[in-house]
Amino acid sequence: MAKVILPLLSVEARNKIGNAMVFFPLPHSDQNVVRRWLKPSNPKSEGQGDVRLYQTAAGKVLSKIVTGGTFQIQVAALTPAGEIWNARLVKTIHGTAFADIIASLTAWDTAANSGQWTSVASSLGIADQDVSYASIAPITKGEVLFLAGRAGYDLGIALCPADAQSLTDAQIQALGNGFLT
């Protein structure tokens, strides 16, 4: 073991020594720290794949919403103080323990106009989502937009006057337009 004469005051150390210690600067601080090296683990289990797939689908919805667009403005207007609109939307899409997203994906099977959801999702540039080690089926682009429609209805925004499976083709198109303008 090496003897340290000076603390890591202004000396900077980075990276690992063997498989024993890791040196790195603390973010937002001028301190350098050392910790034991831990082998990263990523088991890629089916449960982990399911969660990643749900998170990815919600994230893809957010990435297509233009700040200042009708959808974003309406969600932000209904978001409580101290909370940000996009966190509110993701929380609404997921529900408690992913119950809402699972219910939405089940409701997708009864949606009569799935072709319109898929068409509008394609025009927005939404892609199908898949995680190879998930136990659930890939989430299609239409389903991704459908999740936003269900969350919009649950939040009570004007662009979603009815639950997603009850929206007309024109209302689905208006929802897609609300993402952009």
Secondary structure, DSSP 8 states (H G I E B T S, - for coil): ----SS-SSS----EEETTTEEEEE-TTSS-EEEEE---------HHHHHHHHHHHHHHHHHHH--TTSHHHHHHHHTS-TTS-HHHHHHHHHH-GGGHHHHHHHHHHTT-TTHHHHHHHHHHHT---B--TT-SS--B-HHHHHHHHHHHHHHHT-TT-SS-GGG--HHHHHHHHHHHH-
